[in-house]
């Protein structure tokens, strides 16, 4: 693919629409070998997945149009997934939340109060319901 044409096409198509949900089309897209030349912002390709460097992503976020266009293309007709290595500069907040979740899970195990879910019976897996809330 010609890089200037890819960039221009991506700028015109930033958001997915109702036609982007075809599962067979998705399957065909993710079965294609990912070519580094098609994803110029990616630092590397591993396992057919574009890997992006968090430092560059943060830098590009100041004027994100081209990067967001590339990611839209990844999700729309590319491999369907991205990885951002070192996406967070400071993981202290994530680590603190993980510690809280671990304590909740341990307390539920100790008291037998953890509930099951639609994936398995109680005690078969751990999750903190409504954690994002």
C-alpha positions in Angstrom: 0.0 0.0 0.0 1.2 3.5 -0.8 1.8 5.3 2.5 0.5 8.7 1.4 -2.7 7.1 0.1 -3.1 5.1 3.3 -2.7 8.2 5.4 -5.2 10.2 3.4 -7.7 7.4 3.3 -7.4 7.0 7.1 -7.9 10.7 7.7 -11.2 10.5 5.9 -12.4 7.5 7.9 -11.6 7.9 11.6 -14.8 6.3 13.0 -16.3 2.8 12.5 -19.8 2.7 11.2 -22.6 0.1 11.2 -21.0 -1.9 8.3 -17.9 -2.6 10.4 -19.5 -5.4 12.5 -19.4 -8.2 10.0 -17.8 -11.2 11.8 -16.8 -13.0 8.7 -15.1 -9.9 7.3 -13.4 -9.5 10.7 -12.2 -13.1 10.6 -10.8 -12.6 7.1 -9.0 -9.4 8.2 -7.4 -11.0 11.2 -6.2 -14.0 9.3 -4.1 -11.8 7.0 -0.4 -11.5 7.8 0.3 -8.1 9.3 2.8 -6.1 7.3 4.9 -3.5 9.2 4.8 -1.1 6.2 1.0 -0.9 6.6 1.3 0.4 10.2 4.0 3.1 10.1 3.4 4.2 13.7 3.9 0.7 15.1 7.3 0.1 16.7 7.1 -3.6 15.7 4.8 -6.4 14.7 4.7 -9.5 16.9 2.3 -12.3 16.4 0.6 -10.3 13.6 -0.2 -7.6 16.2 1.1 -4.0 15.8 3.0 -3.0 19.0 3.2 0.7 19.7 5.7 2.5 21.9 4.0 4.3 24.8 6.4 7.2 24.6 5.7 7.8 20.9 2.0 7.4 21.5 2.0 10.1 24.2 4.0 12.4 21.8 1.6 11.7 18.9 -1.3 12.4 21.2 -0.6 16.1 20.9 -1.8 15.9 17.3 -3.4 12.4 17.1 -5.3 12.5 13.8 -2.9 10.2 11.9 -2.3 7.8 14.8 -6.1 7.5 15.5 -6.7 7.0 11.8 -4.1 4.2 11.8 -5.7 2.6 14.9 -9.2 2.8 13.3 -7.8 1.0 10.3 -6.2 -1.7 12.5 -9.7 -2.3 14.1 -11.7 -1.9 10.9 -9.8 -3.9 8.4 -6.5 -4.8 9.9 -5.5 -7.3 12.7 -8.2 -6.0 15.0 -6.0 -5.5 18.0 -3.1 -3.3 19.2 -0.6 -3.3 22.1 0.8 -0.2 23.6 4.0 -1.1 25.4 4.7 1.1 28.3 1.4 2.8 27.7 1.4 4.4 31.2 4.3 6.3 32.5 3.3 5.8 36.1 1.6 2.6 37.0 1.2 3.4 40.7 -2.5 4.0 40.4 -3.0 0.7 38.6 -0.8 -1.1 41.1 -2.8 0.4 44.0 -6.1 -0.7 42.4 -4.8 -4.2 41.8 -3.8 -4.4 45.5 -7.3 -3.4 46.5 -8.9 -5.9 44.1 -6.6 -8.6 45.5 -7.7 -7.8 49.1 -11.4 -7.9 48.0 -10.9 -11.3 46.3 -9.0 -12.7 49.3 -11.8 -11.5 51.7 -14.4 -13.1 49.5 -12.5 -16.4 49.4 -12.0 -16.4 53.1 -15.7 -15.8 53.8 -17.1 -17.7 50.9 -19.0 -14.6 49.9 -17.8 -14.4 46.3 -20.5 -15.1 43.8 -20.3 -17.1 40.6 -20.9 -15.7 37.2 -22.1 -16.8 33.8 -18.6 -18.4 33.1 -18.3 -20.7 36.1 -19.6 -21.7 39.5 -18.7 -19.7 42.6 -15.0 -20.1 43.5 -13.9 -21.2 40.0 -12.7 -17.8 39.0 -12.1 -14.4 40.5 -13.5 -11.0 39.5 -14.4 -7.8 41.1 -17.9 -7.0 39.8 -18.5 -3.4 38.7 -14.8 -2.5 39.3 -15.0 0.3 36.8 -17.8 1.9 38.7 
